[in-house]
Amino acid sequence: MTATVFAEPSPVARSERRSTRLLFLIVGFGIAAWAPLVPFVKARAGLDDGSLGLLLLCLGIGSLLGMPMAGALALRFGVRPMLIAAVALICLTLPLLALVSQPLPLAVALMLFGAGMGVLDCLMNLQAVMVERRAGHPLMSGFHGLYSLGCIVGAAGFSGMLSVGLSPIGATLVVVACIAVALLAALPGILPAEGGERGGDAGPPFAIPRGSVLLIGLLCFVVFLTEGSALDWSAVFLIQERGFAAFQAGLGYAAFALTMTVGRLTGDAIVSRIGRTRIVALGGLLAAAGLLLVIGVPSPAAGLLGYALVGAGCANIVPVLFTAAARQEVMPARLAIPAVTTLGYAGILVGPAAIGFLAHVTSLSVAFLAVAALLVGVAGSATWLRT
């Protein structure tokens, strides 16, 4: 097979790609900054587990409110102003989350933080599909890889700052400064929304997904559900079913996150070689096989290997699905991308709770088996996508 040779990008194209990577890094840094703050928020506000769960729900509510409107807002007011507004909201609310101790102000701040993250998430993916379209070859996996890398580096950096004695608010302000610098560096390469920079006919603020967009969104829901199951349930399973010690239980998610990050950073070359349809089909089957290994082989090593396979399988499915959402002709991309993002994010919110309910009724192994069956469904749907 002859290797595909891509033309050297122009300085403008390089600026656009650099800006897109920085936007994905910003989202990764933002999420990474919030996660280590959760135990401090719980202790400072005196919350029990149930109250903390309700508080965390505010993050998802804010994101789900912001995501569907992101495209229309960008078309009406301009991409750059909306990006600045979204990042400003993140930078203003993160320090509040590190300082406020009353539940109601915390809930409001977390909802606003979620709204900023939701709008930024949609706009970075809109930017990514436009840059990839202009390039004429796969770039989406690499962009999403920068998000994964941002989560890992951000979490490690935040934890490192705390370990050397910096206060939570001090570490948060360092992250906020990094985010602000990254946004300033990204602004020159931000592309306008479809139809112009601002003032166009924004149309509806959001649209209900239909046709192929609904299918793509449901497939994203399954993949994000799988990611949520690895995040929230892998440690529980490895402790209960595989005899891991509590301090070892995070290794399952670490294996998942590592292979997902490596898979995305190398994914553009893989997509170029085997094609987007095969990425979805083979990725879904590989992830399903990984879960079957986790639940079917009673060995700690098999559990870790299984989660590594799940991460590798899922790594490039979502980037390919976002490209498919931009290429379909049922809905304009400015509405399709937020719709797909919203459905996918719902998988992270609803999925772990659904797995918990199913595990309570049956067992955690049966719940994981159901997720594996859904992943096989994702693989089988690949031929219906216009990728």
Secondary structure, 3 states (H helix, E strand, C coil): CCCCCCCCCCHHHHHHHHHHHHHHHHHHHHHHHHHHHHHHHHHHHCCCHHHHHHHHHHHHHHHHHHHHHHHHHHHHHCHHHHHHHHHHHHHHHHHHHHHCCCHHHHHHHHHHHHHHHHHHHHHHHHHHHHHHHHHCCCCHHHHHHHHHHHHHHHHHHHHHHHHCCCCHHHHHHHHHHHHHHHHHHHHHHCCCCCCCCCCCCCCCCCCCCCCHHHHHHHHHHHHHHHHHHHHHHHHHHHHHHHCCCHHHCCHHHHHHHHHHHHHHHCHHHHHHHHCHHHHHHHHHHHHHHHHHHHHHCCCHHHHHHHHHHHHHHHCCHHHHHHHHHHHCCCCCHHHHHHHHHHHHHHHHHHHHHHHHHHHHHCCHHHHHHHHHHHHHHHHHCHHHCCC
